[in-house]
Amino acid sequence: MIEERFALAASDALEPVIIAIYETQAEYRHLGMHQHPRGQLSGLRRGILTMGTEAGAWVVPADHAAWLPPRQPHYGYTHGAVDGWSCYISESACASLPNRPCTIKASALLREAVIRASRWDGGAMDEPQERIALLILDELRAAPVEPFSLAMPRDPRLLLIARALLDDPGDRRGMDAWALWAGVSERTLSRRFVAETGYSYTTWRQRARLMRALEMLAEGGAVTTVALDLGYDSVSAFIAMFKRMLGETPAVYFNGA
């Protein structure tokens, strides 16, 4: 049944307006770059999901969701065990929805409505189902955008640096060393990072570390190991950064304790 729904979600069929899927998986899963005519909203009840496009990447923790407009090339992968849900929305129904990829805070109402819709048979919707579909669209329109995204610079020299930092967020080289490595002046690197990503080089690197930390912790990494692997001078410095960015310590964020 899930395979049939994925096939329908990948088609350009106008009906049904939404196709919902809920699945549990126990291990890492990777989907390479692809696209489909329907918009896609994907979230989790448990675990961490990473999604991205050529322009940026999004880490999606539990209780959040990633939105991708129709025909947006993207990739995705999970980290360890997850309980995930997705809602594929017909292109015609996406006109009033966000026209750019983003991460949103998913309300409990939105999440449970999608999970309810995942039990439908995929055929024509009756009146109660149509009301739930409209509720999902309303909740998506009203959802606040959350800061789990990381825009990529367009300048080829800065893109080299950004990709190297994503590959190894714990690399301790300073901006001067990266500028020399990429063949760009430090002044140009600083100015263009802000212009092309919306963040200073230092803030961008911090966010890259945070995204990788979320992935590593979701995969079962110890806080001490994650902190040291990501280049922090101490575990307390890492915990302070995590709490400043997300409002909670890693222990509370992942375990509620």
N, C-alpha and C positions, 0 to 999 in steps of 0.2 A: 504493500500500500504506500509506504514512504517513497519507494522508487518511482511509483506512478505519479505521485504528487510532485516530486522533483522534476520529472519529465514535463508535466503540465506547467510548472512554474517557469521552466526554461522556454516555453513556447510563447507566441505572441497572441494567444487567445484572449479575447476581450472579457469573456466570462469563464469562471466566476470572477467577481471583482477582487476578492482576496483568496489566496491559497495559503493555508497555515500548516506548519509542520512542527512537531515536537519530538525530539529524540534524545536518548542518553547514550553516551559513548565513554569507554573506559580508558582510551589512550589517545596519543597525539594523532591529529588528522590534518592534512594539508590539501588545500585546493589551489591550484595554480591560477594564473591570470585568466579570467573569463568574463563574460557579460551576458545579459539577457534583457529582453524587452520590458520586463516588469521591474518596478521598484522593489527593493528588498530591505526589510527591517529584521535584524537578527540580534537576539539577546540571550541571556543566560539566567538560570536560577542558581547555578553553581559553576564555578570555574572561571577561566579567563579565555577570551577570544581576541585574536589580533586580526584586523582587516586592513587592507591598504590599496592605494591606487598609485599611479605614477607620480602623483602630486603630494602624497602624504600617507601617513599610517595612523591607525586608531587602535588603541588597546581598550577592550570592552570588558570591564569587570562585571560581576554579578549585579543584577538590578539596574544595569544600563543596557543600551542597545545601539547598534550602528545602523545608520540609514544610508542607503545608496540609491540615487535616482535611477530611472530606467536607462539602460544601455551604457552604464558606467563600467568600464573595465576595472576589475578588482581581483584581489587574491584574499585568501584567508587561511588561518590555521588555529587550532586549539592547543591548549597546554594541559596535558593530562586529562583526568576525568572531568566531564562537563555534562550538565543537563541544559540543553539548548533549545530555543524556539526561534522560528523564522516566519515572517509573513511576507508573501509576494503579492504586490498590488498592481493591478492592470495599469497600463501606461496612461489610459484616459483618465483614471482616477487620481493620478499623481500631479495633475496640473496645479493644485493648490498646496502641494506638499513641498518641503525644502528642495531646492534645485541643485544643492551641492551635498557631497558626502559630509556626515557629521556624526558625533556621538551624542546621544540624548540620555537624560535620566528617565528611565521607564517607570511609569506609575504601576502600582500593583494592579490597578484596573486594566491598564493596557496589556500587561503581561498575562493576566488570567483570561482576558478576552481572546487573545491569540491562542492560548492553550485550549480554551473551549472550542475555538474554530478548528483546531487541529484534529478534532474528533469527527468533523463533517466528512461526508463521502466524496466531496469534490464536484458534485453535480449542481444543478440549479438550486439557488438558495430560496428558502421559504421566508415569510415575513419576519419572524423572530431572528433568523440568521442575518437578514439584511440589516436589521437594527444593530446587531452586534458588529457587523462590518462597518457601518457608519460610525459607531462608537470608537472603533479602532482608529479610523481615519481622524476623528476629532481629537483623540488623545495624542496621536502622533503630531498633529498640527500644534497642539498646545504644549508639547513637551519642551522643557528647557534644554538648551544645548550645553553639554558638559565638556570640560577641558582635558580630554584624553587624546587629543589629536596632536600630530607633529607634522607640520607642513615641510615639504622638501624645497630647498632652493633650486632655482632654474639655472643659474650660472654654472657651467660645467666644472669649474674649479671648486666652487663651494659644494657642488653636488658630490664630488670626490671625497671631500672632508666629511660631509654629512653621512655618506654611506659607510665610510670607515668608522665613524663614531657609533653608528648603529650596529656594525659588526662587532665592535669592541668598545662599549660605553665606558669601560674602566680605564681606557688609555689615558695616561696622565699628561700627555703632551699639552703645552699651553698654546694659546692662540698664535703666538709668534712662530712656534715650531710648525704648526699646521699650515700657516701662511707660506712659510718657506717650502714645505713639502709639496704644496699644491701650486706653487708658482704664482702667488698673488700677494700683493702688499697687505700688511696687517690692517692698514687703514681701510683699504677697499673691502677686505674680508668683513671687518666690523660693520661697515656701512651697508654693504649689500645683504648681509645676513638679516638685518632688521628690515630692509626694504622688501626682501623676497619671502621671508617666513613670518614676519611680525614679531620676532623675538631677537634679542641680542644673542650673540654666539654663546655666552655663558648660560643664559636662560635656556636656550635650545638644548645645549648639552645636558643641563640638569633635567629637562623634561625627557630626553632620550634615556637617561639613567633611570628615571622613575618608571618609564614604560617597561624597560628591561627588568627592573626590580619586581614589578607586578607579575611579569611572566615567570621569573625565576621562583618567586615565592609561591605562585600557584602550582608550580611543578614540584613543590615540596622542599625547596631550598631553605636552609637555616638562615635566620636573619644575619648572623655573624658572617657566614660564608658569602651571602649576597652583598653585604656592605663592603667587604674587602675585595671581592671580585670586581665591584663597580668603582673601585678607586677611592673610597672614602677613607679618611684618616682614622676614623674610629666608628664603632657601632653606634655610639650615642649621636654622632654627627649624622649618620644615615637615618636613624629613627627620628631625629629632630626635623630633617628635611621631609621625610615621609609624612609626618604629622602636620607640618606647615602646608604641604601641598594638598593633602587629602583629609585633613582634620582629625585623623586617628592614627594611632601607632599601628605597625604591621600586625601585631598580635590581635588587636581589637578588630582591625579591618578584615582579617581573614578568618578569625576564630570567634569573634564576639566576646573575647575575654582579655 
